[in-house]
Amino acid sequence: MIELRHLHAVIAIAEERNLTRAAERLGIQQPPLTRLLKGMEQELGVQLFERHARGMRLTSAGRSMLKGAYDVIERMDETVEDVRRIVRGEAGELSIGFTNSALCHPSLPDLLGQFRETWPDVGLTLTEGNSSQLLGALREDTVDVAFVRTSIPYVSDVVVELIVEEPMVLAVPKSHRLAKEAPAAGLKLAELEDEDFILYQSQYNNGLYKTIVDACLGAGFTPRIRQKGPQLLAALNLVAGGLGISLVPQSMQQHHAGQVVYIPLSSRTALTAPLYLVFRSVRMTGAKLYFIHQARRIRQAYGAVAAE
């Protein structure tokens, strides 16, 4: 079987035109190099070099072998460098997962744009799903990092980090009485006791759904939930259709601006929506490490704003 050491030997002999100098270049003795060359010629069934008084001369078969050796070594060197660039984070692929509401936070488009500008040779793949789907994608290594609104249960080698919390606001249909009567200081949850709620229920019972229900219970009433959307955007679609009200992260106010009115809650309500960064602590390539580092900086850029 022809191996890389055979190709390196052909190149060294052809360039040095002398077995002794070629052996020194390869860091071996001449007899082993002679045996290597003889064995290669026997395996191929051709003579690669002619022995002359002035040194080694390539045959026609040898010239063909030399060209192929150069091509293979060049491709091998390029492959090795490509792998090193991927490890350094200068190339490769990075798959980012989002829930649809997570991508609404202004920090994430900014993060993606900055990453693309800094690492133009790293291909970005965006995958949308709910928390359960994205956790499965992380386990199967089809997603490298994900942004979700719901903290997930403990899973070995899966890291969950809180990136930022933002205030939640009330979303009501444009025709709703609260769209015109809401107090400037914001609404208290207790004022929503008689309203029909439209909520988004996560597969996990510790997400925004539970946060909203617990907050209502703390305000002295059980919310009257008329509809449940599979996603936050779906819940907003139902609000726009006049089927009820909902509580959503502040960053979602851009949706249905002509059909939905967004009303702040009173400062005493302190109802917030978290944004989590989730990733597995394996296959930590340079690109992945850099992206995680930049995502953590969101806390510095938006943390103060979210706390206001």
Buried (B, 14 or more C-beta within 10 A) or exposed (E): EBEEEBBBBBBBBBEBBBBEBBBBBBEBEBEEBEEBBEEBBEEEEBEBBEEEEEBBEBBEBBEEBBEEBBEEBEEEEEEEEEEEBBBEBBBBEBBBBBBBBBBBBBBBEBBBEEBEEEBEEBEBEEBBBBBBBBBEBBEEEEBBBBBBBBBBEEEEEBBBEEBBBBBBBBBBBBEBEBBEEBEEEBBEBEBBEEBBBBBBBBEBEEBBBBBBBEBBEEBEBEBEBBBBBEBBBBBBBBBBBEBBBBBBBBBBBEBBEEBBBBBBBBEEBEBBBBBBBBBBEEEEBBBBEBBBEBBEEBBEEBEEEBEE
